[in-house]
Amino acid sequence: MYNNNLRAGKCFFSWQTKFLGGNYMKRKILITLTTMSLLFTINMKSFADEIKNTQTNISNEQSVTSGYINTISVNFRKEPSLDSSVYYTLDKMDKVDIIEKEGDWAKIRKDEKTGYVYTKYVSEKKDDIEVSSMSLENSNKMNVKATAYAGDAITSTGTVPKWGTIAVDPTIIPYGTKVYIPKFDKVFIAEDTGSAIKGNKIDIFMDTQDDCKAWGVKDLEIYILV
């Protein structure tokens, strides 16, 4: 009787051990698989984020264009505000990367620094501002009365007026002519006209009506570039 009870106890203990041991292994395997799945999900998300960031950087790089400072000197600011601190001064013909234009401000990059200058002081076409290499001796010098205008109307030649656009009498200065104005040390394009623009008179496009009022009427010396 004693031996039978002992054998029964051993059998029960052996069954219990196997049962509990089996459940333990199942739980261990389940925990391991769950952990592996979680780690895989995290790694895939990190990989996807890395790809997205890379694509964004590539897209940003593709949208960057080269530009050149078109005025004698301009402050390279940290933020798009006249109250912003300045990195340093950029000189005429300094090459920069134009990242984007935001209204009156152009976001640019120079010497691994990103900052802002006034949009009108940076040009994408070097030949619009490279006057120093041109021979003004062969150009036609002209003295004109210069007024100013502003607004968002389309020019007579179908372009959008901007800083660098002038209205002319096309019988005196043909459309498309490049006109160098020493006052601004800048090349302008004859793209517009007006009923009051007759003879030796030009109208310079400016950003605001206040700029136009401040300009008034001035006698200017200009050069018709040929």
ChimeraX attribute file (.defattr): number of C-alpha atoms within 10 A of each C-alpha:
attribute: neighborCount
match mode: 1-to-1
recipient: residues
	/A:1	6
	/A:2	7
	/A:3	8
	/A:4	9
	/A:5	10
	/A:6	11
	/A:7	12
	/A:8	12
	/A:9	12
	/A:10	12
	/A:11	12
	/A:12	12
	/A:13	12
	/A:14	11
	/A:15	12
	/A:16	12
	/A:17	12
	/A:18	12
	/A:19	11
	/A:20	11
	/A:21	12
	/A:22	12
	/A:23	12
	/A:24	12
	/A:25	11
	/A:26	12
	/A:27	12
	/A:28	12
	/A:29	12
	/A:30	12
	/A:31	12
	/A:32	12
	/A:33	12
	/A:34	12
	/A:35	12
	/A:36	12
	/A:37	12
	/A:38	12
	/A:39	12
	/A:40	12
	/A:41	12
	/A:42	12
	/A:43	12
	/A:44	12
	/A:45	12
	/A:46	12
	/A:47	12
	/A:48	12
	/A:49	12
	/A:50	12
	/A:51	12
	/A:52	12
	/A:53	12
	/A:54	12
	/A:55	12
	/A:56	12
	/A:57	11
	/A:58	11
	/A:59	11
	/A:60	12
	/A:61	12
	/A:62	10
	/A:63	10
	/A:64	15
	/A:65	13
	/A:66	16
	/A:67	21
	/A:68	24
	/A:69	23
	/A:70	27
	/A:71	19
	/A:72	13
	/A:73	14
	/A:74	17
	/A:75	17
	/A:76	25
	/A:77	22
	/A:78	19
	/A:79	16
	/A:80	19
	/A:81	13
	/A:82	12
	/A:83	9
	/A:84	12
	/A:85	13
	/A:86	14
	/A:87	14
	/A:88	11
	/A:89	10
	/A:90	20
	/A:91	16
	/A:92	17
	/A:93	18
	/A:94	14
	/A:95	19
	/A:96	20
	/A:97	19
	/A:98	23
	/A:99	21
	/A:100	16
	/A:101	14
	/A:102	12
	/A:103	9
	/A:104	13
	/A:105	19
	/A:106	20
	/A:107	21
	/A:108	25
	/A:109	19
	/A:110	14
	/A:111	7
	/A:112	8
	/A:113	11
	/A:114	17
	/A:115	20
	/A:116	27
	/A:117	24
	/A:118	20
	/A:119	19
	/A:120	17
	/A:121	19
	/A:122	26
	/A:123	21
	/A:124	17
	/A:125	12
	/A:126	16
	/A:127	12
	/A:128	18
	/A:129	22
	/A:130	16
	/A:131	16
	/A:132	8
	/A:133	8
	/A:134	12
	/A:135	10
	/A:136	15
	/A:137	9
	/A:138	11
	/A:139	15
	/A:140	12
	/A:141	15
	/A:142	12
	/A:143	12
	/A:144	16
	/A:145	15
	/A:146	21
	/A:147	21
	/A:148	22
	/A:149	19
	/A:150	18
	/A:151	13
	/A:152	9
	/A:153	10
	/A:154	12
	/A:155	18
	/A:156	15
	/A:157	13
	/A:158	10
	/A:159	12
	/A:160	14
	/A:161	23
	/A:162	18
	/A:163	15
	/A:164	19
	/A:165	22
	/A:166	26
	/A:167	27
	/A:168	28
	/A:169	21
	/A:170	18
	/A:171	9
	/A:172	11
	/A:173	18
	/A:174	13
	/A:175	19
	/A:176	13
	/A:177	17
	/A:178	21
	/A:179	24
	/A:180	23
	/A:181	15
	/A:182	13
	/A:183	9
	/A:184	11
	/A:185	16
	/A:186	18
	/A:187	23
	/A:188	24
	/A:189	20
	/A:190	25
	/A:191	24
	/A:192	27
	/A:193	19
	/A:194	14
	/A:195	7
	/A:196	11
	/A:197	18
	/A:198	14
	/A:199	14
	/A:200	14
	/A:201	20
	/A:202	24
	/A:203	25
	/A:204	23
	/A:205	23
	/A:206	21
	/A:207	17
	/A:208	12
	/A:209	14
	/A:210	11
	/A:211	14
	/A:212	18
	/A:213	12
	/A:214	9
	/A:215	15
	/A:216	11
	/A:217	13
	/A:218	11
	/A:219	11
	/A:220	16
	/A:221	15
	/A:222	18
	/A:223	19
	/A:224	18
	/A:225	18
	/A:226	12
